[in-house]
Amino acid sequence: VYEQLEGLARAKSIQLEPVEIQDVAVQADPLWIRQIMVNLVSNAIKYTPSEGRVEIKLTLQKHDESGITEAVFAVTDNGPGIAAEHLPHLFDRFYRVDSGRSRDAGGVGLGLNIAQWAAESHGGRIEVESEVGTGTIFRLVLPI
């Protein structure tokens, strides 16, 4: 995914950086998992301003409560962030956040909905944290 999207990031003068990549294996359809990852990274590139930074991490995480180990693919950007009132709706079909996310940037508001469906179909989930003016973190979390 890094190799596929690094040129897109460079064209926008965005630094795409794999900051931590661990060996992780999950039992999943590689085409769907790759599509989710491409969607999350390309969205980060799309909404991060020129001279910004997008970081990619792939790590293992163990839940304190359940003890279950999960693979976590995290994409962090220093873009405009997403207001809290939009976060619950990001995965709704055709939902689009107005500020900085016009149709001029492309897309129709289906990417995150499809990504969420694919993650859930593999027993996983997509999490999001964001703060306006600071940036956004999307995490694809899959069971090991």
C-alpha positions, 0 to 999 in steps of 0.5 A: 500500500505504501508503494502504491500510494507514495507517488500520490503523496509525493505529488501533493508534497505530503510525506508518507511515512511507514513509522512502525511495521511489525510482522503480522499475519491475519486470516483474511481475504488479501484483496479486501484487506488491501482495499481497506488499507488503500482507502484509509491511506488515500483518504488521509492523503486526499485531506492532508494539506500540502507539506503535511504528513501521513504515518502508517503503522502495523502493529500487534495489540493485546486487549487488557480486558479480553487478552485477545491479540489483534492486528492494528493498521493505523493511519495518522494524518496532520490534516484539518481533522473532523468535528466530533459531530461528524464522527458517528456518521462517517461510515454512513452511506453517502455521508460527506463532511462539508469542511474541506471535503467537497465533491471536488476532492472526488468520491461519493461517500461510499469508501468508508462504508464499504471499508467498514463492511469489509472489516466487520466481515472479517471479524474486525472494525475500523476506529476513528479519532480526530481533533479539528486543527490537529488531524485524524487517526483511522485504525483497522483492527483485525483479530489474529 
